[in-house]
Amino acid sequence: VEATITDAFRSGQPKKILPDHEAFVIATACTDAPEGHAHWTAAALKERLLATYADLKTISDERIRRILLTNKLKPWREKNVVHSKAHASLS
C-alpha cells in the first residue's frame, strides 16, 4: 500500500531558459534600441538573444515579455529607464 501512495522523484525536463539568458534580455533591454527603432521590442530582444546564444534554439515573444515584466522593465513605454531597488522602495 505504501508504494502505491508514494511517488518516486521525477526530474522533469530541464529548463531551457537559464538565468544567463534572462540576464542577457534584461541587460539588452537597458541599452539603446536597435538602429531604426525607438525602443526594444520583444521580437528584437528575442532575435538578439537567439543570435548570441547558439545553444538556445527558440523562445517565445511572450516569454521575453514575462522576463521584462517580472523585472519591472517596459522598454516599449519608457526609453531605457531602469529603476533601482532603492528608488522603488521610496515610492
MARDOVO-306558 format. One record per residue: residue in one letter; y, x, z of N, C-alpha, C in turn. Coordinates in steps of 0.001 Angstrom, whole numbers, padded with zeros to 6 digits, always signed. Each point is the difference from the previous one (the first is absolute). Layout:
# residues N
AYXZYXZYXZ...
//
This chain:
# residues 91
V-001195+000831+000000+001195-000831+000000+001257+000873+000000E+000014+001052+000792+001175+000880+000084+000345+000596-001367A-000999+000368-000756+000237+000609-001309+000644-000984-000975T-000250-001267+000141+000562-000976-000926+001453-000336+000310I+000442+000190+001239+001394-000306+000332+000886+001236+000020T-000590+001171-000108+000762+001244-000028+000041+000515-001433D+001183+000200-000508+000163+000464-001371+000208+001506-000002A-000593+000663-000952+000154+001447-000119+001395+000324-000528F+000482+001192+000320+001296+000461-000486-000043+000133-001512R+001055-000476-000646+000133+000127-001453+001303+000701-000296S-000097+001045-000748+001194+000799-000268+000965-000693-000950G-000509-000791-000900+000866-000679-000963+000500+000955-001072Q+000809-000531-000862+000549+000799-001083+001139+000859+000540P+000045+001275-000372+001095+000851+000479+001344-000465-000575K+001058+000260+000754+001333-000388-000445+000377+000776-001255K+000628-000691-000935+000443+000639-001236+001426+000519+000142I+000827-000740+000731+001390+000389+000199+000093+000755+001322L+000200+001285-000080+000044+000864+001171+001423+000100+000544P+000149+000463+001240+001345+000183+000554+000896+000884-000867D-000573+000998-000653+000787+000856-000905+000577-000809-001163H-000780-000935-000517+000468-000850-001094+001164-000878+000473E-000170-000597+001181+001060-000852+000552+001267+000814+000252A-000152+001192+000561+001157+000858+000274+000712+000362-001301F-000755+000244-001048+000593+000321-001294+000829-001167-000530V-000532-001211+000106+000733-001185-000465+001304-000146+000781I-000066+000154+001308+001185-000133+000852+001033+001063-000352A-000443+001248-000100+000916+001102-000308+000618-000176-001380T-000787-000428-000966+000507-000187-001357+001014-001141-000053A-000271-001067+000727+000919-001145+000021+001356+000372+000587C+000047+001061+000784+001252+000442+000619+000769+000997-000863T-000523+000299-001165+000689+000922-000911+000780-000800-001033D+000728+000717-000843+000729-000655-001074-000974-000701-000938A+000430-001114-000526-000833-000788-000913-000252+000770-001294P-001054-000355-000722-000258+000658-001278+001168-000213-000961E+000139+000909-000927+001098-000084-000969-000049-001340-000740G+001161-000612-000101+000085-001276-000692-000206-001208+000897H-000244+000229+001303-000233-001099+000934+000954+000102+001182A+000388-001147+000520+000897-000032+001155-000752+000216+001310H-001292-000335+000003-000803+000135+001216-001470+000153-000378W-000803+000385+000982-001433+000120-000215-000618-001388-000054T-000936-000187-000903-000784-001230-000054-001409+000327+000455A-000753-001023+000367-001393+000213+000399-000787+000640-001143A+000262-000453-001218-000709+000555-001162+000329+001478-000205A+001261+000367+000180+000398+001401-000170-000592+000874+001104L-000018-000512+001228-000609+000749+001110-001501+000168-000227K-000631-001050-000483-001435+000051-000303-000281+001058-001059E+000798-000009-001064-000167+000967-001083+000145+001439+000503R+001010+000242+000827+000238+001343+000541-001143+000422+000933L-000484-000934+000833-001099+000292+000914-001266+000363-000762L-000347-000794-000999-001218+000257-000771+000103+001288-000813A+001198+000348-000441+000188+001247-000746-000117+001214+000918T+000365-000164+001268-000016+001110+000947-001383+000222+000606Y-000712-001071+000267-001314+000090+000651-001088-000385-000990A-000637+000989-000598-001050-000240-000994-001222-000663+000621D-000227+000212+001308-001153-000598+000668+000144-001510+000176L+001214-000496-000059+000269-001426+000143-000015-000634-001384K-000928-000888-000235-000169-000584-001334+000877-001224-000234T+000210-000806+001036+000784-001218-000168+000577-000446+001337I+001094-000732-000075+000626-000630+001153+000835-001153-000548S+000031-001088+000716+000743-001160-000492+001478+000097+000367D+000818-000692-000770+001428-000083+000324+000182-000653+001366E-000860-000958+000326+000076-000687+001295-000252+000970+001144R-000940+000917-000169-000278+000985+001059+001215+000910+000181I+000636+000386-001077+001224+000806+000078+001064-000778+000766R+000168-001286-000340+000991-000842+000662-000273-000101+001497R-001279-000148+000376-000339-000103+001421+000256+001309+000741I-000245+001132-000640+000299+001300+000618+001494+000086+000292L+000811-000402-000956+001448+000048+000180+000465-000950+001104L-000490-001231-000024+000432-000975+000992-000469+000350+001404T-001189+000565+000111-000502+000429+001300+000920+001049+000613N+000607+000799-000846+000903+001057+000456+001472-000400-000112K+000235-001296-000185+001353-000563-000049+000874+000629-001085L-000609+000287-001143+000729+000534-001148+000077-001070-001077K+001183-000190-000538+000195-000967-001069+000873+000641-001080P-000588+000891-000795+000815+000706-000992+000595-000925-001050W-000550-001192-000165+000548-000934-000965+001242-000714+000543R+000266+000120+001310+001180-000617+000600+001063+001018+000378E-000420+001089+000600+000932+001008+000487-000282+001296-000727K+001031+000635-000487-000197+001235-000742-000195+001175+000951N-001227+000490+000059-000349+001210+000747+000505-000006+001443V-000146-001104+000669+000420-000091+001395-001229+000093+000873V+000017+000950+000916-001095+000149+000945+000590-000124+001396H-000552-000917+000770+000476-000202+001359-000907+000732+000965S+000593+000800+000877-000807+000707+000982-000419-000970+001097K-001047+000363+000732-000471-000854+001092+001053-000119+001088A+000786+001052+000224+001055-000038+001019+001046-001029-000392H+000356-000051-001294+000989-000951-000487-000535-001420+000137A-001286-000193-000295-000598-001326+000059-000038-000536+001423S-000177+000876+000987-000072-000473+001380+001361-000419+000521L+001080+000449-000634+001344-000379+000411+000379-001385-000510S-000698-000447-001024+000321-001294-000619-000444-001160+000852
//
